[in-house]
Amino acid sequence: MSRALWTALALAGAVLVETALAHLVASPGRYLDPFLLVVVYCAVVFGETHGMLAGAAAGWVQDAIFGGRVLGLSGLTKLLVGFAVGIVAGRFLIATPAARALVVLLATLADALLLRWLASVFSIEALWLPPLALATRATLSALAGGLLFALVDRRLSRSLP
Amino acid sequence: MLAHLTAISHQVDGGTGVSLLQRGLLSVLAPLQSGVGVTLGGAAELWRGWAFHRETYADNRRLRERVRALETELQLSAFEAQEAVRLRELLALQQTLPLDTLAAQVVGRDGVPWFRSLMLDKGEQDGVRLDAAVISATGVVGRVIAVGPRAARVQVLLDRDSGSAAIVERSRVSGVVSGQVSGPDAGSEDLQLKYVSERADVAVGDVVVTSGLDRIYPKGLAIGRVRFVGEATGLFREIRVEPSARFERLEKVLVVRQLPAPLETTRSVE
């Protein structure tokens, strides 16, 4: 199956996870960003171009379903994050779960800061997380990402001859 | 020899009117009988106990299964009762409101922390329009900001980018209620009542309702209660309002289908 189809399936999975989490906790977006996990994985494994495209798609889906009045903010931030992570992954070896978790952590922080900056540029009012809450979100996303990437890698290595 | 002894003992009286043979037989057999009796009695008791235990064990298992089934039924009944209460509240509101409304289910919420939104399971095909007001049994929820054929996204009143024309019910002081003052980390999710003059009569506990001036929210819907009235900073006062809608527990809401009639402009005098 093509990369694009896998990415689309992964994004559909992210929508389901986010929706399911909304039934378990109030404001699930405060704890985890499943869309960013898809973007980081795509960028690390397939490179900056695919990371960038996956980022744009993920951000637009996130904006369309969960975002605010203005669409495209998350689309742009995730595009930039996907591109940056892809570039970094091309120059450094990001293969271990710990390294990938660290990349997710930094990507989550970068995504939040970029979104804040973009919102201020376009004069969009948004609610900002305090530093501790942002750190918690980044840490939880990193842990979930490290675990998920290891599982996906194991599954893929089994399916390959 | 045995026959002899038997015959002799039969004739000899043991002093108690019972022959020695009888006494001997009795003394030998009685403990044996007693032993057999006790053993058989014990075995029977054991058997009865085991049978009883088996029956009890089966009963116990059956009762445990029954308890589990009843607990499940109880949970379902409790859930249905809560659902019924919510629906009754919503139906009561729907009947009292002089508006054309549509009940919708909340299917998603707050996927990103920067904006406060809800996803509803009703869309354009059900009559939901852009900017339609969304209300709950306890108060105003928000407005529709995106609508698809079978779903709609609602900007919750808590969103920093939201706003509603409001009025203090007691003193008729008007202002604009807008998004959340602080995040849930601050312990409260208060709204701001903005553009209220420093001389205005507003007190803690006052009820704030929609004024209808924004042409989105119908007039007279509950927004919340004033929780804090600060000192005047410049022309206006800092006023915080505790929202009456329970945003974190919303499951069913009403979407107002009837949009306000467009304003007719007054013709200038020729």
Interface residues (C-beta under 8 A of the other chain):
Chain A: E18 T19 A22 A26 S27 P28 G29 R30 D33 Q62 A64 I65 F66 G67 G68 R69 S74 L115 A119 I124 E125 A126 L127 W128 L129 P130 L132 A133 R137
Chain B: V107 G108 R109 D110 G111 V112 P113 W114 F115 R116 S117 M119 I145 A146 R153 Q155 D159 R160 D161 G179 Q180 G183 P184 D185 E248
